[in-house]
């Protein structure tokens, strides 16, 4: 399922332009002949010198670029970049809250033996989710995490 990077409308498969804003879209990977610039899967539109998919991916690197993209002028108007920036911020805040909660519970005697493995599992899960988010943003997809993605989408549309 693809979405327009300008207005966020769902784009039907095989469409060459957004049905709402008439902006041309990047065809799905594999439909462009090899050797053309779009065959690499790069986003067609660019904001402030960066392709949208690259800016969306950079938003996930740490929380700093996500905040910068939400503050800087050409990026904060792009719904795709705003969505990934907000999702990154909400993801890392949720991760910090989970780790702090596990640390507080771990202060109870003998519960450290339960919470320590949970810290490791949460960290490994977060690493896997982070890599998936990086890949999906680079592919130009607005991949939503279950609860956090809905919050990010509301903020990106505001």
C-alpha positions as CSV (number, residue, x, y, z in Angstrom):
1,X,0.0,0.0,0.0
2,X,1.5,3.3,-1.1
3,X,0.7,6.8,0.1
4,X,1.3,10.2,-1.6
5,X,4.3,11.9,0.1
6,X,2.7,15.3,-0.4
7,X,-0.9,14.9,0.8
8,X,-0.9,11.4,2.3
9,X,-3.7,9.9,0.2
10,X,-3.6,6.2,-0.5
11,X,-2.4,5.6,-4.1
12,X,-3.9,2.7,-6.1
13,X,-1.3,0.2,-7.5
14,X,-0.1,1.1,-10.9
15,X,-1.1,4.8,-10.6
16,X,1.3,7.3,-11.9
17,X,-0.1,10.3,-10.1
18,X,-2.0,11.0,-6.8
19,X,-5.8,11.0,-7.3
20,X,-6.1,13.9,-4.9
21,X,-3.3,16.4,-5.6
22,X,-2.2,15.1,-9.1
23,X,1.4,14.9,-8.0
24,X,3.4,12.3,-9.9
25,X,4.5,9.3,-7.9
26,X,7.4,6.9,-8.1
27,X,6.3,3.6,-9.7
28,X,6.5,0.4,-7.6
29,X,10.0,-1.2,-7.6
30,X,10.5,-3.6,-10.4
31,X,8.2,-1.8,-12.9
32,X,10.8,0.6,-14.1
33,X,13.5,-0.7,-16.6
34,X,16.9,-1.3,-15.1
35,X,19.3,1.6,-15.5
36,X,16.8,4.4,-15.0
37,X,17.2,6.7,-12.0
38,X,13.9,5.5,-10.4
39,X,14.9,1.8,-10.5
40,X,16.8,2.2,-7.3
41,X,13.6,2.9,-5.4
42,X,14.4,6.5,-4.5
43,X,11.6,9.0,-3.8
44,X,10.9,11.2,-6.7
45,X,10.1,14.4,-4.7
46,X,12.8,16.2,-2.8
47,X,12.5,18.6,0.1
48,X,15.3,20.9,0.9
49,X,17.8,19.0,-1.2
50,X,17.1,15.6,0.3
51,X,14.8,13.0,-1.2
52,X,11.8,12.3,1.0
53,X,12.7,8.7,1.6
54,X,16.2,9.7,2.7
55,X,14.9,12.4,5.1
56,X,12.4,9.9,6.5
57,X,15.1,7.4,7.1
58,X,17.5,9.9,8.6
59,X,14.7,10.8,11.1
60,X,15.1,7.4,12.6
61,X,18.9,7.6,13.1
62,X,18.5,9.3,16.5
63,X,16.0,11.6,18.0
64,X,18.0,14.7,17.1
65,X,17.4,14.6,13.3
66,X,13.7,13.9,14.0
67,X,13.4,17.1,16.0
68,X,15.5,19.0,13.5
69,X,13.1,17.9,10.6
70,X,10.1,19.0,12.7
71,X,11.7,22.5,13.2
72,X,13.3,23.2,9.9
73,X,11.2,25.0,7.3
74,X,11.2,22.9,4.1
75,X,10.9,19.6,6.0
76,X,8.2,20.4,8.5
77,X,5.7,20.9,5.7
78,X,6.1,17.5,4.2
79,X,3.7,15.0,5.7
80,X,5.9,11.9,5.0
81,X,8.9,13.4,6.8
82,X,6.7,14.7,9.7
83,X,5.1,11.2,10.1
84,X,8.5,9.5,10.4
85,X,9.9,12.2,12.7
86,X,6.9,11.9,15.1
87,X,7.0,8.1,15.0
88,X,10.7,8.1,15.8
89,X,10.2,10.4,18.8
90,X,7.2,8.4,20.1
91,X,9.1,5.1,19.6
92,X,12.1,6.3,21.6
93,X,10.0,7.8,24.3
94,X,8.1,4.5,24.7
95,X,11.3,2.6,24.8
96,X,12.7,4.9,27.6
97,X,9.5,4.6,29.6
98,X,9.6,0.7,29.3
99,X,13.2,0.6,30.4
100,X,12.6,3.0,33.4
101,X,9.6,0.9,34.4
102,X,11.6,-2.3,34.3
103,X,14.3,-0.6,36.4
104,X,11.9,0.5,39.0
105,X,10.3,-3.0,39.2
106,X,13.9,-4.4,39.4
107,X,14.5,-2.6,42.6
108,X,12.3,-5.0,44.4
109,X,14.5,-7.7,45.9
110,X,15.0,-10.8,43.7
111,X,12.9,-9.3,40.8
112,X,16.2,-8.2,39.1
113,X,16.5,-11.8,37.9
114,X,13.2,-11.3,36.0
115,X,13.7,-7.8,34.8
116,X,17.3,-8.1,33.6
117,X,16.4,-10.6,30.9
118,X,13.4,-8.4,30.0
119,X,15.7,-5.5,29.5
120,X,17.7,-7.5,27.0
121,X,14.6,-8.8,25.2
122,X,13.1,-5.3,24.9
123,X,16.4,-3.9,23.6
124,X,16.7,-6.7,21.0
125,X,13.1,-6.2,19.9
126,X,13.7,-2.4,19.7
127,X,16.7,-3.0,17.5
128,X,14.7,-5.2,15.1
129,X,11.9,-2.7,15.0
130,X,14.3,0.2,14.4
131,X,15.9,-1.6,11.5
132,X,12.5,-2.3,10.0
133,X,11.5,1.3,10.3
134,X,14.8,2.4,8.6
135,X,14.2,0.1,5.7
136,X,10.5,1.0,5.3
137,X,11.2,4.7,5.4
138,X,14.0,4.3,2.8
139,X,11.5,2.4,0.6
140,X,9.2,5.4,0.8
141,X,6.5,3.6,2.8
142,X,4.6,5.1,5.7
143,X,4.9,2.0,7.9
144,X,2.9,2.4,11.1
145,X,3.7,0.8,14.4
146,X,0.5,-0.4,16.1
147,X,-0.3,2.4,18.6
148,X,2.6,4.8,18.0
149,X,2.0,5.0,14.3
150,X,-1.6,6.2,14.9
151,X,-0.4,9.0,17.2
152,X,2.3,9.9,14.7
153,X,-0.2,10.0,11.9
154,X,-2.5,12.3,13.9
155,X,0.4,14.7,14.6
156,X,1.6,14.6,11.0
157,X,-1.8,15.6,9.7
158,X,-2.2,18.4,12.2
